[in-house]
Amino acid sequence: MTMIRWSVGIETAGDRTMELEEVVELADAVAPSGGIASGIGTNRYGAKVVVFADNRDQAIEKGKKEFADAVEKAGLPVFPIVRVEAVSEDEDDE
């Protein structure tokens, strides 16, 4: 089986409002993996990252690792994950 490109979206929710600077730091941290970040002015933050994997479960696992590394690099508080989605390149074309 060949590796497929996946877009993995992860969102967390916490107990305080995210500042512009924090989300910018997250955006910078996920940029190398083709990522984007969101969450300014809300009690949530999230990101979409691009990973290569054989299947959805593997893509989610890799995406969560990329996300955790980016959160640590950005110095953000670790909030519980409330949503994870993975869309393959093939599904995205449909």
C-alpha positions as MATLAB code, in Angstrom:
seq = 'MTMIRWSVGIETAGDRTMELEEVVELADAVAPSGGIASGIGTNRYGAKVVVFADNRDQAIEKGKKEFADAVEKAGLPVFPIVRVEAVSEDEDDE';
ca = [
       0.000    0.000    0.000;
       1.304    3.463   -0.783;
       1.297    6.315    1.659;
      -1.515    8.811    1.181;
      -1.511   12.499    2.042;
      -3.922   13.355    4.873;
      -5.140   16.621    6.351;
      -5.591   16.094   10.091;
      -7.578   18.655   12.073;
      -7.317   18.747   15.851;
      -9.134   21.082   18.228;
      -8.762   21.508   21.981;
     -10.894   23.339   24.548;
      -9.723   24.904   27.773;
     -10.534   27.250   30.589;
      -9.227   30.544   29.208;
      -9.296   32.714   26.087;
      -6.459   32.296   23.606;
      -4.508   35.437   22.738;
      -3.484   36.450   19.213;
       0.215   35.942   19.990;
      -0.382   32.396   21.236;
      -2.222   31.308   18.107;
       0.459   32.967   15.946;
       3.095   30.911   17.821;
       1.059   27.752   17.110;
       0.728   28.734   13.444;
       4.503   29.175   13.232;
       5.031   25.795   14.905;
       2.744   23.895   12.475;
       3.825   25.773    9.337;
       6.684   23.349    8.506;
       4.147   20.505    8.191;
       1.862   22.522    5.922;
      -0.294   23.463    8.862;
      -2.624   26.275    9.816;
      -3.850   27.281   13.279;
      -7.052   28.754   14.707;
      -8.543   29.897   17.983;
      -7.884   33.613   18.499;
     -10.277   35.065   21.088;
     -11.918   31.754   21.985;
     -11.368   29.155   24.710;
     -10.226   26.721   21.995;
      -7.237   26.350   19.766;
      -6.565   23.966   16.975;
      -4.576   23.213   13.893;
      -4.660   21.330   10.643;
      -1.481   19.535    9.655;
      -0.553   17.486    6.615;
       0.844   13.982    7.171;
       1.550   10.941    5.017;
       0.077    7.666    6.242;
      -1.294    4.326    5.055;
      -4.708    4.743    6.701;
      -6.905    7.069    8.763;
      -5.855    5.694   12.161;
      -2.178    6.105   11.335;
      -2.844    9.614    9.989;
      -4.609   10.615   13.217;
      -1.771    9.185   15.304;
       0.839   11.107   13.278;
      -1.298   14.256   13.301;
      -1.687   14.144   17.090;
       2.092   13.786   17.459;
       2.747   16.759   15.134;
       0.126   18.771   17.036;
       1.546   17.902   20.477;
       5.053   18.852   19.316;
       3.744   22.162   17.934;
       1.817   22.952   21.147;
       4.969   22.330   23.170;
       7.106   24.416   20.796;
       4.563   27.272   20.943;
       4.479   27.090   24.761;
       0.698   26.739   24.881;
      -1.256   25.237   27.762;
      -2.196   21.612   27.074;
      -5.984   21.485   26.795;
      -8.044   18.320   26.254;
      -8.635   17.395   22.614;
     -12.323   17.776   21.737;
     -12.246   17.033   18.002;
     -10.053   15.131   15.569;
     -10.722   14.592   11.880;
      -8.636   13.179    9.073;
      -9.425   13.663    5.401;
      -7.400   11.878    2.758;
      -6.255   13.565   -0.415;
      -8.588   11.215   -2.330;
     -11.617   12.149   -0.208;
     -10.791   15.839   -0.518;
     -10.915   15.572   -4.319;
     -14.501   14.255   -4.229;
];
